[in-house]
Amino acid sequence: MPESPFFGADELNALGFSEVGDNIQVSRKCSFYRISGRIGNNVRIDDFCIFKGHVEIGSYVHVAAFCCVSGAFAKVELRDFCTLSNRVSIFTGSDDYAADTLNNSTVPEELTTIHKGPVTIGLAALIGAHSVILPGVTIGDAGSVGAMAVVTKSVGPGEMARATATVATVGERKRDAGKIMAMARDFLARAKKKK
């Protein structure tokens, strides 16, 4: 008999979820990293999703294919009846792209500038395909986010956020390239001495 395409409740508990409800369909093609939290009843999570850190998933939640839900820096809460369309990304930590510091998860935290905060997707909220939800954002109950939006501020109950037609432009603010490169060289020199 072929293996089920979905994780069993016991397997999800073993991955780190403290509570797993009934009638769940979580694809075996999903990945979970240092996971904690819970999953409610009647939840569907499609192929190739990535979950990290602390994630609380309510009941009647659908997470479509290729979503990334990162509770690595704070809790992500997906409340009952919410939907994440394909390729939605939720982050509870994000590098400060204007900071004169180093960046990414391989660099010691004291050499980075990271904005952190919990994310809540409210009851019956709908997040459109390819949208990005940044740290500290709450999408209110029955709120929605149109496709391809980058959400930096909270959306109130019943409100809709949508992307505007914009083109990436080079801003006036520049990072201090000399300071950043010196920080990188210093870090590499110290790492080399430790070997």
Residue pairs with C-beta under 8 A, 6 or more apart in sequence:
3 28
4 28
5 27
5 28
6 24
6 25
6 26
6 27
6 28
7 15
7 24
7 26
7 27
7 28
7 30
9 20
9 24
12 20
12 24
12 26
12 39
13 20
15 32
15 35
16 32
16 34
16 35
16 36
16 37
17 35
17 36
17 37
17 38
17 39
18 36
18 37
18 38
19 38
19 39
20 38
20 39
21 39
21 40
21 41
21 42
21 43
21 59
22 41
22 42
23 41
23 42
23 43
24 39
24 41
24 42
24 43
24 44
25 43
25 44
25 45
26 39
26 43
26 44
26 45
27 45
27 46
27 47
27 48
27 49
29 47
29 48
30 45
30 47
30 48
30 49
30 50
30 51
31 49
31 50
31 51
32 50
32 51
32 52
33 50
33 51
33 52
33 53
33 72
34 52
34 53
34 72
35 51
35 52
35 53
35 54
35 55
36 53
36 54
36 55
37 54
37 55
37 56
37 57
37 71
37 75
38 56
38 57
39 57
40 57
40 58
40 59
40 60
40 61
40 80
41 59
41 60
42 59
42 60
43 57
43 59
43 60
43 61
43 62
43 63
44 61
44 62
44 63
45 62
45 63
46 62
46 63
46 64
46 65
47 65
47 66
48 65
48 66
49 63
49 65
49 66
49 67
49 68
49 69
50 67
50 68
50 69
50 70
51 69
51 70
51 71
52 69
52 70
52 71
52 72
53 70
53 71
53 72
53 73
53 74
53 75
53 76
53 92
54 71
54 74
54 75
54 76
55 69
55 71
55 75
55 76
55 77
55 78
56 75
56 76
56 77
56 78
57 63
57 78
58 77
58 78
58 79
58 80
58 81
58 82
58 123
59 80
59 81
60 80
60 81
61 78
61 79
61 80
61 81
61 82
61 83
62 83
62 84
63 69
63 78
63 83
63 84
63 88
64 83
64 84
64 85
64 86
64 87
64 88
64 129
65 86
65 87
66 86
66 87
67 84
67 86
67 87
67 88
67 89
67 90
68 88
68 89
68 90
68 91
69 76
69 78
69 84
69 90
70 76
70 89
70 90
70 91
70 92
70 93
71 92
71 119
72 92
72 93
73 92
73 93
73 114
73 116
73 117
73 135
74 92
74 93
74 116
74 117
74 118
74 119
74 135
75 92
75 118
75 119
76 90
76 92
76 118
76 119
76 120
76 121
77 118
77 119
77 120
77 121
78 84
78 121
79 120
79 121
79 122
79 123
79 125
79 141
80 123
80 124
81 123
81 124
82 121
82 122
82 123
82 124
82 125
82 126
82 127
83 125
83 126
83 127
84 90
84 121
84 127
85 126
85 127
85 128
85 129
85 130
85 131
85 147
86 129
86 130
87 129
87 130
88 127
88 128
88 129
88 130
88 131
88 132
88 133
89 131
89 132
89 133
90 119
90 121
90 132
90 133
91 119
91 132
91 133
91 134
91 135
92 116
92 117
92 118
92 119
92 135
93 114
93 115
93 116
93 135
94 114
94 115
94 134
94 135
95 103
95 104
95 112
95 113
95 114
95 115
96 113
96 114
96 115
98 173
98 175
99 112
99 113
99 175
100 175
100 176
100 179
100 180
101 111
101 112
101 113
101 180
101 183
102 111
102 112
102 180
102 183
102 184
102 187
103 112
103 113
104 112
107 187
108 187
111 183
111 187
115 134
115 135
115 136
116 135
116 136
117 135
117 136
117 137
118 135
118 136
119 133
119 135
119 136
119 137
119 138
120 137
120 138
120 139
121 127
121 133
121 139
122 138
122 139
122 140
122 141
122 142
122 143
122 157
123 141
123 142
124 141
124 142
125 139
125 140
125 141
125 142
125 143
125 144
125 145
126 143
126 144
126 145
127 133
127 139
127 144
127 145
128 144
128 145
128 146
128 147
128 148
128 149
129 147
129 148
130 147
130 148
131 145
131 146
131 147
131 148
131 149
131 150
131 151
131 163
132 149
132 150
132 151
133 139
133 145
133 151
134 150
134 151
134 152
136 154
137 151
137 152
137 153
137 154
137 155
138 154
138 155
139 145
139 151
139 154
139 155
139 161
140 154
140 155
140 156
140 157
140 158
140 159
141 157
141 158
142 157
142 158
143 155
143 156
143 157
143 158
143 159
143 160
143 161
144 155
144 159
144 160
144 161
145 151
145 155
145 160
145 161
145 162
146 160
146 161
146 162
146 163
147 163
148 163
149 161
149 162
149 163
150 163
151 161
155 161
